[in-house]
Amino acid sequence: MVPGRRATTGLLVVALVLTGACGTRLPDSAFTGSGKNASSAPSPQQGPDVGVSANQITVGIMASLTGPLGSDTFSPPMYGARAYFAALNARGGVNGRTVKVVTCDDQSSGSGNQQCVHELIDNDRVFALTATAVLDYAGASYVNSKGVPDIGGEPVTTAYEQYQHLYSIAGSWAPRDGTVGWNGKIDNSTEVYRWLHEKLGARTAAVVYYNQASSARYARQIEHGLRVEGFTVVPEEVDFALPDFTAAVLDLKARKADVVFDALDTSGNGALCKAIDEQGVKLTAKMTTVQGWNDQVRADYADAPHCRNALYATADERNYEDTSIPIVKQFRDDVAKYFPQRPLSMWMLEGWAAAQWLTDAISSCGGNVTRACVEAFMNRPTPYVGHGMQVPVEFRRLAEPPATLHQCFNVARWQDSANDGRGSWVTAVPDMMMNCYDVPDLLDSA
């Protein structure tokens, strides 16, 4: 996967997972063969590391569970990871050790995040972090300075494109030498726009955003990629405090936009879709982020049935609804057993996948579990596919970004008629591993 899949932002939920583009940057050879993970990396010859005892490994999970955005915004990855570890421990753990999970709510603030980081590292003495999902990763530099691997976190901020011991769920080729991306520039690739153009025939794209810095920055990234792929772009700015979505929709209707992207929060998306329905706009697609690929669609878009059924989302993992895939069924079974009341989502699946990733890295060490061994697994040249859960992911530290990328990704569409009329996300591509494009690697300001 690439950082361009998820550009980063500051305060808006809209850009928690900035998915203008998604996929993986890999040579064609990465998509051949059995698709299984690489063989175990050799374990350094030293004793067990911090947080590792004879029968237990302590792992930390940070999430912004309280704060202005509510308890459900950042919690899904944590619940996914906890479900994975609970099921793992029920099977006997990893190489004879169970996993002790310590969680910390940073209360959606930078100071709270720094407090969590110190509690987990200094007091709880965690071996590693995983499935991090926080609004302000202010403690990232401390995590990095202590050499604590942070595996499979959500790239909400730029930290995962800045520090070498942080490994986002999206992968990275950035230098991660203390500077964000390449001198403050991060990837923005165009495969989703090309798919819309080629597969759905979309030609004119509206981008709706707030008059707020983070929202406008994300909108510019989307517009850049769309224009490169030949779209006519219709920018629609609305006031953050008093958004007039009707006016924006009337303009995009007049200009015949057939696909709509946005840089809005969840409530803004609902209001925008309501205005789209009220004005009778028939869209080819209303794009949402991987975070919006969840079970809450009917509630979030309750007043917009037509727009709701035009929702498309993209991700680098299998559709969490597709139980015909064994690894997805395992995820759903684990959540159903340990957190049956929690709504399912792609972010929850990604948290589960992050825990699996860390476990595979630990397993590669055999009985001699060290952070150095875990990071050797993360940095190995063979891409990771999460036992078929993810498109191939890897970490490199390149001085310069490549000119072009080979990007593969999954697509799903919401359909009210699916799942016996209860509604469901229906996979819209035959196989995400084959839904690939060679696209330019664009750079935009972080």
N, C-alpha and C positions, 0 to 999 in steps of 0.2 A: 504494500500500500504506500501511499505517498502523502506528504503533508498538504499537497494541493487539494486532496480530497476534503480536508477539514481545516480551512483557514481559521484563524483565531480572532477573538474579540474580547471586549471588556465586560460591559454590564448587561448586555441584552441576551435574553434566553434564546432569541432567534438564532444567534450565532454560537450557541453552545456546541453545535457540530456543524460547521459551515460547509455544507456539502454542495458546492457548486460542481465539483467533480469528485469522482471516487474511483478507486481501483488500485492497481499495483504497477509499479515501474519495474519491469523485469524483461530480460531477453526472452525470445520465443522458447529457448531451450528449457526455461523454468516450468513450462506448461506441458512438458512431455514426461513420460515415465509413469511410475506407479502412483505418484502423488503422496506417498508416505513421507513422514518426517525423516530428517537426517539421523544417522546413527549417533549414539551418545558421544559427547565430547569427552576427552580425557580429563580426569579430575586432578587438580593440582595436588602435589604431595605435601599436605599439611593437615592439621587437625581441623575438626568441625568449627564453623564460624560462629559469630554472635547470633544468638537466637536459636541455636541448634543444640539439643541435648541428645542423649542416647535414644530417647523414644519420642521426641517432639520437636517440631519446628514452629516458631512463632512468626506469624505474618500479620501485617497491618493493613487496614483498609480505611481510607479517608473519604468522607462524603459531606457535602453541604446539605445537611438534613433539615436544619432550621434556618430561617431568614426570610427575606422579602419574597422569594420565589416559591416558597412552600416546600413541604416535605417530600413531594413526589417528583420534583424536577430532577434532582441529582441522585436519588436513592436507588434506581433500578440496577446499575452495575454492582452496587454493594450486595443487593439481595441475590443477584445471579452468582456472584463469587461465593457468597456464604452457602448457597445451595450446593455448588460444586464441592466445596470443602467438606460439607456435612456428609454428602454421599461418598466422597473419597475416604473419609475416616471410617464410615460404616463398612467399607471394603478392606479396612486395615491400614489405610494411609499410603504413604509413598516410601518404598524401600524400608518398611518396618517402623516408620515414624508417622504419627498423626500430626495434623496441622492445627495449631491453636490460633484462632482468629481474634485479633484485637481491633475494634473499630473506634473511630473518633469522628465526631461531628464538629466541623470547624465553624459552624454557624454562619456560613456564607460571607466570611470576612477575612481579610488578609491577616489581621492580628490573630484571629481564631485559628487560621491555617498554620501559622507559625507555632502557636501553642500546641496544636495537634502533632506537628512534626517533632517537636521536642519531647512530648509525652511518649510518642510511639518509639522514637529512636533512643532517647536518653533514659527514660523510665522503664518502658515495656521491653526495650532492647529487641526490637523486631529484626528478623533476618532480612526481610524484604517487604516491600509494599506491592499491592496489586489492585487493579480495578479502581484506581483513583478517579473521582468525579467531583471536582470542586470548582466553585465560581472564581476564586482568586488563589492561585497556587503560589502564595507569597513565600512559603517555606521551601520552595524547590531548590534554591541554591544551597541550603543547609543539607537537604537530602543528598544532593550531589557531592557536597564536600565530605560527607561521611561515607561515601561509596556505597550507599544503600540502593540496591536495584529496585526500581519502580517499574513493574511489568504490566503492560496492557492498560495503561490509564487513558482516560478520555482527553483528547487535546483541546480542552476548552480555552486555555491560554497558550502563550508561545513557549512555555517552559520545556515542552517535549521537543521543540526544535532548537533548544539552547544548551541542554546539559547532557553529557555523555552517559550518565548512569540512569537516565529516564528513557523508558521505551514505551511509546504510545501504542495503542491498539492499531494505529494506522501505519506504523513503520516510518522510516526516515532515511534519507540519503544526505541530510544536511551535516555540516562539520560538527555541530553540537560541541563547540569549543568555548562556550560562554557567550557567544554572540548569536542572536536569533537568526536562523536560516543562513543565507549567504549575505552577510553584511546588511542584515535587516530585511532582506527579501525572502519570501517563501513561495513555494510552488503553487501554481493554479493551472490544472490541466483541463482538457476540454471534451473528454470522452462522452460525458452525459449529454452535452449539447449536440454532439455529433449523432448520438443515438436518437435523440428527439427529432433531429432533422431528417435522418435517413429512415428510421423505422416508423415514426408517427407523422412525418411530413410537415412538422412545425416550421414556420418561417419568420414569424414576428413574435418577439418575447417582451412582455412587460416585466419590469423589476420594481416592486413596491418596497419603499424603505422609509424609515423615520428620519427627521431632521436631527439626527443624533450621530456623533462621530463614528461609533462602532458600526452602527447600522449602515451609514453611508459608505464606510470603507468596504464592508462586505458586499454591498450593492455594486460598487465599482469593480470588484473582483469578478462578480458574475457577469457584468456588462462586458468586461474585457474579453472573457472567454467566449461569450455569445457572439461578439462581433468577429472574433477570429474564425469562428465556425460559420460565418456568413449570415447571421441573423440580423434582421432589423430590430433595434432595441428601443423600447419605449420606457424611459425612466419615469417613475411616479413617486415623488416625495410627499409624505404626509406629516403633519405635525405630531410630535411625540405625545404631547399633553392632550391635544384635542384633534385626533386624526379624522379627516373627512374622507372616508373610504368611498363614499358614493361618488364624489367628484373624481377621484382617481379612476374608479371603474368606468365612469362615463367616458373619460378620456381614452382609456385603453380599448374600450369598445369602439369608439369612433375611429381609432387608429388600427382596428382589426387585429389586435393581439390574439394569438391562438394558444399561447402558453404563458403562464404567469409564474415567476419566481418572486420571492420576497425576502426581506431582511426584517422580519417582525417577530414578536413573541407569540405565544400560543393564543392568547386572547385576541391579539391583532389579526392572526390568521383566521380565527373564527369570524371576526367582524368583517374582514375582507371577503371571505367566501360568502357570507350572508349578503353583502352588497352585490357580489357577482350574480347570485341567484335572483335577487330582487330586480336587477337591471336586465335579466334575461340573457346574460352573456354565456355563450356555448363555447367552452374551452376544449381544446385537444388535450391539454394537461395542466393541472395545477400542481406544481412541484413543492414537496416538503422535504425536510431533512431526515436523516436516519433517526434522529431523536423523535420525530413525529410519526415514525413507523411503529405504532403501538396499538393497544386494545382500547384506547380512549377516544378513538376517532368519532364514534357516534355522539359522544358527549361534547367533544371539542367543536364539532361542526353540526350541532343539533339543528340549527336553523338554516342549513345550506345543503340539502340532499343532492342537488345536481352538482355543485362544486365538489362536494364530498366524494362523489363517485367518479370524479376526474382526478383525484389525488394519486400522484405517483411519488415513490420514494426510492432512493438508491442506497446501497450499502456494499460492504466488502465481505459480508458473511451470508450464509444461507438464510432464507426466510424462516423466521421462528414459527411460522404457521405450518411449515411443510414437514409433517410427521412421517412422510415416506422416506426421509433421509435419517438414517440411524443416529447420527450424532445430534440432530435436532430433537429427535424423540428422547434421547438421553437427557438433554437439557430440560425438556418439558417435564419429564418424569421426575427429575431432581427437584424442580421448582414445585411441582404438584405435591410432592411428599413433604417438603420442608417449609414452603411458604405458599400454601394453597390459596390464600386470600389476596396475594399480590397480583396486579394486572401484568400481563406479559408484554414485552416490548423488545425491540432490537437492542436497546441499551442494556436491558437485563441479560440478553443473550451474549452481548459483548463482555459484560462482567464475568459471566460464566466462562467464556472463552479465555479471558485474561487469567483466571484462576487455573484453567487447564494448561495454559502456556507456561506459567510459573511452575506448575507441578511437573510438566515435561522437562523443564530446565533442571529442576531439582533431581528428578529421576536420572538424568544423564550423569549425575555425579556419583551414583552408586551410594555406598555408605559414607563417603567422605564429602559431606555437603559444605561447600564454601561459596561465598559471593563471587569469587573469581571464576569458579566453575560455571555458575549460573550465567554469568555475563559472557563467558566463552560460548555457551549455547546460544545466547541471544545474538551474538555477533558473528556466528558461523556463516560461511558463504552459501549454504544451502537454504533456500527459502522455507519458511514455516507455513504449513497449511492447516494446522489445528485439527488433524485427523479428518480432513474434508470439510471442516466448518468454515474456513476462511480462504479467500484467494491468497496466493503465495505472498508472504510478507517477509521483508528482510530489513536489516539495518546496515548501512554503509556510511562512511564519513568522507564525502567527496569534497575536494577543494572548490570544484565548480559544478554547477548543475548540468545534467545532460541536455542536449538540444531537443530530443524527442523521448517519449515514454511509451511503453507498451502497457496499456491500462485495461484491466478486466474488472467487472463489477456486476452486481445483482440489481434487479429492478422488480418492484412490485406495485400493483395498483389496488386501491381499496374498492371493494364491490359489496354493496348492501345485500345483493342477492346470494352471495356465497355463504357457505357454512350453514345451510338450511335456513337461510333468511336472516341469520344473526349478524351477517357481515363478516368480512375477512379480508386480509391482504393476500392477494393472489399473485404468485410469481409471474412476471411478464416476459421472461426470457427462458429459452429452453435449458440453458446451462450457464451459470455465471462464469465458469472456467473457460467457456468458449465465447463469451460476450465481451470481446476485446477489440481495442482500437489502438493504432499508432498515432499519437497526437503530439502537438508541440508542448514543451514544458515552458509555461509562462511564469514570470516572476512578478509578484506584486508586493507592495509594502505590507509588513506585518501589522 
